[in-house]
């Protein structure tokens, strides 16, 4: 990971709702958007906006299961960020 990618990743996490979404996905592993919205008390349209930003930053990935999109945190991206932040 380079400085620009790390800055983009950190920027995506620099919002309370996105940080809550990311931490919830880390905790639960994988959730459909509807359950994530209920868990966090975030309206669906607002959640979609934040999920898009997290996906663009590479922090989450999604997969389709029937009619639903399931989201999970990208552990490799998080590991890359942590490695970048702790490297000297």
Secondary structure, DSSP 8 states (H G I E B T S, - for coil): --HHHHHHHHHHHSSHHHHHHHHHHHHHS-EEHHHHHHHHT--HHHHHHHHHHHHHTTSEEEEEETTEEEEEE-HHHHHHHHHHHH--
